[in-house]
Amino acid sequence: MGPLGGSTVVAVEQAVAAPFATRQLADLGARVIKVERPGTGDFARGYDRTVHGQSSYFVWLNRGKESVELDLKAPADRALLDAVLDRADVVLQNLVPGAAERLGLDAGTLRAKRPELIHCSISGYGPDGPFRTKKAYDLLVQCETGLVMSTGTPETPAKAGISIADIATGMYAYSGILTALYDRERTGAGASLHVAMIDALGEWMSQPAYFAVYGQEPPRRTGAAHPSIAPYGPYRTADGTVFLGVQNDREWAAFCREVLCRPEFADDVRFRTNVDRVSRTEELTSIVENAFRRLSAEETVELLERAGIASARLRTPGQFARHPQLDARNRWRAIATPAGAVRALLPPVEVDGREPAMGPVPALGQHTAAIRAEFTAAEEVSA
């Protein structure tokens, strides 16, 4: 059943952040009942049509859940939702600001009836303050937290290539819910949780913010290179580009001695410390690439490995999906979707001797009739 087997999660959710959190709970064995709009469902279902005609976002975020179509303003559907809520351990919602309160799905309303309930709300900017009513999407939060101005080239700011604000928010909601479940086991008390996207991604942006505030200058945008560690980033070889990272002065000395074959650079006043090396990044890059220009990328990686210097190849997402390390570790599983099976990565946390649930991706409304029958019967028995 998994460690959360026997737990019921009601997810009034859409898009990325909340579904990412509840999918982690489903992988741990929780029963996740996903409430969707009749006819259209979670709007992430329509983001693209790339996975057997289905949305790559939806397939990624919604395995192992039960889909029920409910019109929350229709009395019969609302009565069914209330019956489900009466047996829920966790409720998570990320409706537009104010909608949960209008629908009576806020923490205050639901926990007044059931104080043992764990209720988690996700918003863009938090429950108060001048931005509290603003809609928030991933790119917009990347802008508001300074991430876009920290990413890209000196000439062009850029967003992150993944939904990083949503993912950060979903992970904090997930860990908050797990903490609340653990606390309830000890105390019997539920919890009201709130996770704001600006707070979640803001935590991840703390280092650039410290650098900017206390360094009196904004972090430099350096493309694929690191703005505050050197050498760290892409370097050209005779037939391609290799990424490498030197993390400390001990590694720098080894790099000079065994890779550059210039041991005197380790004590050169220009490059002695990381701060020195960063201040002379262009000069240092020229030295490194001059040493690599007669070597192939393969030869360069082998040389770096022998010297104990971390390196990486630049791979596309498609190449990542065929990564030899993942294949060697048997990290892929087949999961069912309404349009056919797909490969899915195992969750990152490995538990010895336990396989995660990783259930099928639901069709819109696939479980409506079964849930209606189950909870209507339970209400009749109760009455």
C-alpha positions as CSV (number, residue, x, y, z in Angstrom):
1,M,0.0,0.0,0.0
2,G,2.9,2.4,0.6
3,P,3.5,4.5,3.7
4,L,0.4,6.7,2.9
5,G,-1.9,3.8,2.2
6,G,-5.3,4.4,3.7
7,S,-5.0,8.1,3.5
8,T,-7.4,10.1,1.3
9,V,-6.5,13.3,-0.4
10,V,-9.0,15.6,-2.1
11,A,-7.3,17.7,-4.7
12,V,-9.2,20.7,-6.1
13,E,-6.4,21.5,-8.3
14,Q,-5.2,22.7,-11.7
15,A,-2.1,23.4,-13.7
16,V,1.3,22.4,-12.1
17,A,2.0,23.3,-8.5
18,A,-0.8,21.5,-6.7
19,P,-0.9,18.5,-9.0
20,F,2.9,18.1,-8.6
21,A,2.4,17.9,-4.8
22,T,-0.4,15.5,-4.9
23,R,1.3,13.2,-7.4
24,Q,4.1,12.7,-4.8
25,L,1.4,11.7,-2.3
26,A,-0.1,9.3,-4.8
27,D,3.3,7.7,-5.4
28,L,3.5,7.0,-1.7
29,G,0.2,5.2,-1.7
30,A,-2.3,7.9,-0.8
31,R,-5.7,7.8,-2.5
32,V,-5.9,11.1,-4.4
33,I,-9.3,12.2,-5.7
34,K,-8.9,14.9,-8.3
35,V,-11.8,17.2,-8.7
36,E,-12.1,18.5,-12.3
37,R,-14.5,20.8,-14.2
38,P,-17.1,18.9,-16.2
39,G,-16.3,18.7,-19.9
40,T,-12.9,20.4,-19.8
41,G,-11.2,19.3,-16.6
42,D,-7.8,20.6,-15.4
43,F,-6.7,23.1,-18.0
44,A,-3.3,21.5,-18.0
45,R,-4.9,18.7,-20.1
46,G,-4.9,21.1,-23.0
47,Y,-1.4,22.5,-22.7
48,D,0.0,20.3,-25.6
49,R,-0.8,17.0,-27.5
50,T,2.7,15.4,-27.5
51,V,2.3,12.2,-25.5
52,H,0.1,9.9,-27.6
53,G,-2.1,12.9,-28.2
54,Q,-2.2,13.9,-24.5
55,S,-0.6,16.8,-22.6
56,S,3.0,16.1,-21.5
57,Y,2.2,18.2,-18.4
58,F,-0.8,16.2,-17.4
59,V,0.8,12.8,-17.9
60,W,3.8,13.9,-15.8
61,L,1.7,15.4,-12.9
62,N,-1.4,13.2,-12.5
63,R,-0.5,9.5,-12.4
64,G,-2.1,7.4,-9.7
65,K,-5.1,9.7,-9.2
66,E,-8.8,9.3,-9.5
67,S,-10.6,11.9,-11.7
68,V,-14.1,13.0,-10.8
69,E,-16.0,15.6,-12.8
70,L,-18.0,17.9,-10.5
71,D,-19.8,21.3,-10.9
72,L,-19.1,22.8,-7.5
73,K,-22.0,25.2,-7.9
74,A,-24.5,22.4,-8.6
75,P,-26.3,21.2,-5.4
76,A,-26.0,17.5,-6.2
77,D,-22.3,17.6,-7.1
78,R,-21.6,19.8,-4.1
79,A,-23.3,17.3,-1.8
80,L,-21.1,14.5,-3.3
81,L,-18.0,16.6,-2.7
82,D,-19.0,17.3,0.9
83,A,-19.4,13.5,1.4
84,V,-15.9,12.9,0.0
85,L,-14.5,15.8,2.2
86,D,-16.1,14.2,5.3
87,R,-13.7,11.2,4.8
88,A,-10.6,13.1,3.7
89,D,-7.4,13.3,5.5
90,V,-5.9,16.1,3.4
91,V,-7.4,18.8,1.2
92,L,-5.3,20.7,-1.2
93,Q,-6.5,23.6,-3.4
94,N,-5.0,26.1,-5.8
95,L,-8.0,27.9,-7.1
96,V,-7.8,31.6,-8.1
97,P,-7.6,34.0,-5.2
98,G,-10.9,34.2,-3.3
99,A,-12.5,31.2,-5.0
100,A,-12.0,28.7,-2.2
101,E,-13.7,31.1,0.3
102,R,-16.6,31.7,-2.0
103,L,-17.1,28.0,-2.4
104,G,-16.7,27.2,1.3
105,L,-13.5,25.2,0.6
106,D,-11.2,27.3,2.7
107,A,-9.4,26.0,5.7
108,G,-11.5,28.0,8.2
109,T,-14.8,26.6,6.9
110,L,-13.7,23.0,6.4
111,R,-11.7,22.7,9.7
112,A,-14.4,24.2,11.8
113,K,-16.4,21.0,11.1
114,R,-13.3,18.7,11.1
115,P,-10.4,20.1,13.1
116,E,-8.4,17.0,12.4
117,L,-8.3,17.8,8.7
118,I,-5.1,18.9,7.0
119,H,-5.8,21.7,4.6
120,C,-3.3,23.2,2.2
121,S,-3.8,26.2,0.0
122,I,-1.4,27.3,-2.8
123,S,-1.5,30.9,-4.1
124,G,0.8,33.1,-6.0
125,Y,1.5,35.8,-3.5
126,G,0.0,34.8,-0.1
127,P,-3.3,35.4,1.7
128,D,-2.7,39.1,2.5
129,G,-0.7,42.1,1.2
130,P,-1.2,44.2,-1.9
131,F,-0.6,41.3,-4.3
132,R,-3.0,38.9,-2.6
133,T,-5.7,39.0,-5.4
134,K,-3.2,38.8,-8.3
135,K,-3.3,35.8,-10.5
136,A,0.2,34.1,-10.7
137,Y,1.7,31.8,-13.3
138,D,5.2,30.3,-13.3
139,L,6.9,32.8,-15.7
140,L,5.3,35.8,-13.8
141,V,6.6,34.6,-10.5
142,Q,10.1,34.0,-12.0
143,C,9.9,37.7,-13.0
144,E,8.8,38.9,-9.6
145,T,11.5,37.0,-7.7
146,G,14.4,38.2,-9.8
147,L,15.1,34.8,-11.4
148,V,14.6,36.0,-15.0
149,M,17.1,38.9,-14.4
150,S,19.6,36.4,-13.0
151,T,19.4,34.0,-15.9
152,G,20.5,34.3,-19.5
153,T,23.3,36.2,-21.2
154,P,24.6,39.7,-20.4
155,E,22.4,41.0,-23.3
156,T,19.2,39.0,-22.8
157,P,17.5,37.9,-19.5
158,A,15.8,34.5,-19.8
159,K,13.4,32.4,-17.8
160,A,14.2,28.9,-16.6
161,G,13.5,26.2,-19.1
162,I,11.2,24.3,-16.7
163,S,8.2,25.3,-14.5
164,I,10.6,26.1,-11.6
165,A,8.3,28.3,-9.6
166,D,5.5,25.7,-9.7
167,I,7.9,22.8,-8.9
168,A,9.3,24.7,-5.9
169,T,5.9,25.5,-4.6
170,G,4.6,21.9,-5.1
171,M,7.6,20.5,-3.2
172,Y,7.1,22.8,-0.3
173,A,3.3,21.9,-0.2
174,Y,4.3,18.2,-0.3
175,S,6.8,18.4,2.5
176,G,4.4,20.6,4.5
177,I,1.6,18.0,4.2
178,L,3.9,15.2,5.2
179,T,5.0,17.2,8.2
180,A,1.4,17.8,9.2
181,L,0.5,14.1,8.8
182,Y,3.4,13.2,11.0
183,D,2.4,15.8,13.6
184,R,-1.2,14.6,13.5
185,E,-0.1,11.1,14.3
186,R,1.5,12.4,17.5
187,T,-1.1,15.1,18.5
188,G,-4.3,14.2,16.7
189,A,-4.5,17.8,15.5
190,G,-4.9,18.9,11.9
191,A,-3.3,21.9,10.3
192,S,-4.0,24.8,8.0
193,L,-1.1,25.3,5.5
194,H,-0.5,28.0,3.0
195,V,2.3,28.0,0.4
196,A,2.8,31.1,-1.8
197,M,4.7,30.7,-5.0
198,I,6.7,34.0,-4.3
199,D,7.8,32.5,-1.0
200,A,8.8,29.1,-2.4
201,L,10.8,30.4,-5.4
202,G,12.0,33.3,-3.2
203,E,13.7,30.8,-0.9
204,W,15.5,29.4,-3.9
205,M,16.5,32.9,-5.0
206,S,18.0,33.8,-1.6
207,Q,21.7,33.5,-2.7
208,P,21.4,35.9,-5.6
209,A,19.4,38.2,-3.4
210,Y,22.2,38.1,-0.7
211,F,24.8,38.7,-3.4
212,A,22.9,41.7,-4.8
213,V,22.0,43.3,-1.4
214,Y,25.3,42.9,0.4
215,G,27.6,43.0,-2.6
216,Q,26.0,46.2,-3.9
217,E,25.8,44.8,-7.4
218,P,23.4,42.5,-9.2
219,P,24.5,38.9,-10.0
220,R,26.1,38.7,-13.5
221,R,24.2,36.9,-16.2
222,T,26.7,34.5,-17.7
223,G,24.8,32.1,-19.9
224,A,25.8,28.6,-19.1
225,A,28.8,29.6,-17.0
226,H,28.6,30.2,-13.3
227,P,28.4,33.8,-12.2
228,S,30.4,33.4,-9.0
229,I,32.6,30.3,-9.3
230,A,35.4,29.7,-11.9
231,P,36.3,27.7,-13.8
232,Y,32.8,26.4,-13.9
233,G,30.8,26.0,-17.1
234,P,31.3,25.3,-20.8
235,Y,34.7,25.1,-22.5
236,R,35.4,24.3,-26.1
237,T,37.5,21.4,-27.2
238,A,38.7,20.4,-30.7
239,D,35.3,18.8,-31.6
240,G,32.7,20.0,-29.1
241,T,32.0,21.5,-25.7
242,V,32.7,20.0,-22.2
243,F,31.3,21.4,-19.0
244,L,33.5,21.2,-15.9
245,G,33.4,22.5,-12.3
246,V,36.2,23.4,-10.0
247,Q,34.8,23.9,-6.5
248,N,37.8,24.8,-4.3
249,D,41.5,25.7,-4.3
250,R,42.6,22.1,-3.8
251,E,40.7,21.1,-7.0
252,W,42.1,24.2,-8.7
253,A,45.7,23.0,-7.9
254,A,44.9,19.6,-9.3
255,F,43.3,21.1,-12.4
256,C,46.4,23.2,-13.0
257,R,48.8,20.3,-12.4
258,E,47.1,17.4,-14.2
259,V,44.8,19.0,-16.8
260,L,46.4,22.3,-17.8
261,C,49.9,20.9,-17.2
262,R,50.7,24.3,-15.7
263,P,51.2,23.8,-12.0
264,E,52.5,27.3,-11.5
265,F,49.0,28.7,-12.1
266,A,47.9,27.3,-8.8
267,D,49.9,30.0,-7.0
268,D,49.6,32.7,-9.7
269,V,48.4,35.8,-8.0
270,R,45.8,36.3,-10.8
271,F,44.1,33.0,-10.0
272,R,45.0,32.0,-6.5
273,T,41.5,32.2,-5.0
274,N,38.0,31.7,-6.5
275,V,37.3,35.5,-6.2
276,D,40.5,36.1,-8.2
277,R,39.5,33.6,-10.8
278,V,36.0,35.0,-11.2
279,S,37.4,38.5,-11.6
280,R,39.5,37.2,-14.6
281,T,37.0,34.8,-16.1
282,E,37.7,35.8,-19.7
283,E,41.4,35.4,-19.3
284,L,41.0,32.1,-17.5
285,T,38.6,30.8,-20.2
286,S,41.1,31.6,-22.9
287,I,43.8,29.6,-21.0
288,V,41.6,26.6,-20.4
289,E,40.3,26.5,-24.0
290,N,43.8,26.9,-25.4
291,A,44.8,23.7,-23.4
292,F,41.7,21.9,-24.7
293,R,41.9,22.9,-28.4
294,R,44.0,19.9,-29.4
295,L,41.9,17.4,-27.4
296,S,38.5,15.9,-28.4
297,A,35.6,16.1,-26.0
298,E,36.1,12.5,-25.2
299,E,39.8,12.9,-24.4
300,T,39.0,16.0,-22.3
301,V,36.5,14.2,-20.2
302,E,38.9,11.3,-19.6
303,L,41.6,13.7,-18.6
304,L,39.2,15.5,-16.2
305,E,38.1,12.2,-14.7
306,R,41.7,11.1,-14.0
307,A,42.3,14.4,-12.3
308,G,39.2,14.1,-10.1
309,I,37.6,17.2,-11.7
310,A,33.8,17.0,-12.2
311,S,32.5,17.2,-15.7
312,A,29.4,16.7,-17.8
313,R,28.3,16.4,-21.4
314,L,25.7,18.7,-22.8
315,R,22.6,16.6,-23.5
316,T,19.2,17.4,-24.9
317,P,16.0,16.4,-23.0
318,G,15.6,13.6,-25.5
319,Q,19.2,12.3,-24.8
320,F,18.5,12.5,-21.1
321,A,15.6,10.2,-21.6
322,R,18.1,7.6,-23.0
323,H,20.7,8.3,-20.4
324,P,22.9,5.3,-19.9
325,Q,23.1,5.8,-16.1
326,L,19.4,5.7,-15.7
327,D,19.1,2.6,-17.9
328,A,21.9,0.9,-15.9
329,R,20.1,1.6,-12.6
330,N,16.7,0.5,-14.0
331,R,15.1,3.8,-13.2
332,W,12.2,3.6,-15.7
333,R,8.8,2.1,-15.3
334,A,5.8,1.7,-17.6
335,I,2.6,3.5,-16.6
336,A,-0.7,3.4,-18.2
337,T,-2.5,6.4,-19.7
338,P,-5.8,6.5,-21.6
339,A,-4.0,6.6,-24.9
340,G,-1.3,4.0,-24.2
341,A,1.6,3.2,-21.9
342,V,4.5,5.7,-21.4
343,R,7.8,5.5,-19.6
344,A,8.1,7.3,-16.3
345,L,11.0,7.9,-14.0
346,L,10.9,6.4,-10.5
347,P,10.5,9.0,-7.7
348,P,13.9,10.4,-6.6
349,V,13.8,8.9,-3.1
350,E,14.6,5.2,-3.1
351,V,13.3,3.2,-0.2
352,D,15.0,-0.2,0.0
353,G,12.6,-3.0,-0.6
354,R,9.7,-0.8,-1.5
355,E,8.3,0.0,-5.0
356,P,6.4,3.3,-5.3
357,A,2.7,3.0,-6.4
358,M,3.0,4.9,-9.8
359,G,-0.6,4.3,-10.8
360,P,-2.2,5.1,-14.2
361,V,-3.0,8.5,-15.5
362,P,-6.8,9.0,-15.4
363,A,-9.1,10.0,-18.2
364,L,-11.3,13.0,-17.5
365,G,-14.1,11.8,-15.2
366,Q,-13.0,8.2,-15.3
367,H,-13.9,7.6,-11.7
368,T,-17.0,9.9,-11.4
369,A,-19.6,7.1,-11.4
370,A,-17.6,4.9,-9.0
371,I,-17.0,7.7,-6.5
372,R,-20.6,8.8,-6.8
373,A,-21.8,5.2,-6.0
374,E,-19.3,4.7,-3.2
375,F,-19.9,7.9,-1.3
376,T,-23.7,8.0,-1.9
377,A,-23.9,4.5,-0.5
378,A,-21.8,5.6,2.5
379,E,-24.1,8.6,3.1
380,E,-27.2,6.4,2.9
381,V,-25.7,4.0,5.4
382,S,-24.8,6.9,7.7
383,A,-28.2,8.4,7.5
